[in-house]
Amino acid sequence: MPIYILLSTLTEHGVSRIVEEPDCLRQISLDIETLGVRVLEQYATLGQFDFVHVIEAPDNETIARVSMELIARGHLKPLTMPTISINDFISRLSLDRRP
């Protein structure tokens, strides 16, 4: 199943919610999973993005729905990126170099 990286920054509303109820961060993964995906990892980060989620989803349409749902809730601004495993990437490069 495809893996996606979801980077997110908190909105002002999201910051307020976390300050009032820090445990709500655990609920984010559970909420995301109700949309048909599986959260493999979740990290808080320092820098440009506040959180990183590693998500397994059946297709681009499903992860797009997750992103839109998060935007609609008003707590996070997500950036979602599809991934390619290193082994698949190397295999693809090797195939493209054959005469």
VMD Tcl script that draws the C-alpha trace (Angstrom):
set ca {
  {0.00 0.00 0.00}
  {1.36 3.50 -0.80}
  {3.04 5.53 1.92}
  {2.59 9.29 2.26}
  {4.36 11.91 4.35}
  {2.02 14.51 5.77}
  {3.80 17.62 7.07}
  {1.63 20.05 8.99}
  {1.74 23.41 10.67}
  {-0.65 24.51 13.36}
  {-3.14 27.29 12.79}
  {-3.78 29.79 15.60}
  {-6.88 27.77 16.44}
  {-4.77 24.60 16.55}
  {-2.21 26.16 18.89}
  {-4.98 27.25 21.26}
  {-6.47 23.78 21.28}
  {-3.13 22.10 22.03}
  {-2.34 24.54 24.83}
  {-5.73 23.82 26.41}
  {-5.69 20.07 25.77}
  {-2.26 18.57 24.83}
  {-3.64 15.02 24.73}
  {-5.70 15.98 21.68}
  {-2.54 15.30 19.66}
  {-2.99 11.57 20.23}
  {-6.54 11.86 18.95}
  {-5.36 13.24 15.59}
  {-4.04 9.83 14.49}
  {-7.26 8.11 15.53}
  {-9.33 10.72 13.68}
  {-7.23 10.35 10.55}
  {-7.63 6.58 10.63}
  {-11.42 6.86 10.54}
  {-10.95 8.27 7.02}
  {-9.59 4.97 5.68}
  {-5.85 5.31 6.22}
  {-3.35 3.95 8.72}
  {-0.99 6.22 10.66}
  {2.36 4.45 10.90}
  {4.26 7.17 12.77}
  {3.60 10.62 14.20}
  {6.29 13.10 15.26}
  {6.40 16.62 16.63}
  {9.16 18.59 14.90}
  {11.04 21.84 15.28}
  {11.35 24.20 12.34}
  {9.09 24.99 9.41}
  {6.60 22.20 10.19}
  {5.11 21.29 13.56}
  {4.27 17.65 12.88}
  {5.16 14.79 10.57}
  {2.80 11.88 10.00}
  {3.78 8.79 8.05}
  {0.55 7.46 6.57}
  {-0.41 4.37 4.61}
  {-3.32 5.02 2.25}
  {-4.83 3.05 -0.61}
  {-4.56 5.86 -3.16}
  {-4.06 9.58 -3.85}
  {-7.78 10.28 -3.64}
  {-7.99 8.93 -0.09}
  {-5.02 10.94 1.17}
  {-6.42 14.04 -0.57}
  {-9.64 13.52 1.40}
  {-7.61 13.28 4.62}
  {-5.82 16.55 3.79}
  {-9.08 18.35 3.02}
  {-10.69 17.05 6.21}
  {-7.75 18.35 8.27}
  {-7.97 21.73 6.55}
  {-11.73 21.88 7.16}
  {-11.26 21.28 10.89}
  {-9.16 24.43 11.09}
  {-6.36 23.12 13.33}
  {-3.69 22.17 10.80}
  {-2.39 23.21 7.41}
  {-1.09 20.01 5.79}
  {1.38 19.37 2.99}
  {1.08 15.82 1.69}
  {3.77 14.06 -0.32}
  {3.69 10.59 -1.90}
  {6.77 8.45 -1.33}
  {8.73 5.85 -3.26}
  {10.74 3.28 -1.36}
  {14.48 3.49 -1.96}
  {14.54 -0.04 -3.38}
  {11.78 0.76 -5.88}
  {13.48 4.03 -6.77}
  {16.81 2.31 -7.43}
  {15.08 -0.41 -9.45}
  {13.33 2.19 -11.59}
  {16.60 4.05 -12.20}
  {18.32 0.78 -13.14}
  {15.56 -0.09 -15.62}
  {15.77 3.34 -17.25}
  {19.53 2.92 -17.87}
  {19.31 -0.37 -19.78}
  {20.01 -0.05 -23.52}
}
mol new
graphics top color blue
foreach p $ca { graphics top sphere $p radius 0.5 }
foreach p [lrange $ca 0 end-1] q [lrange $ca 1 end] { graphics top cylinder $p $q radius 0.2 }
display resetview
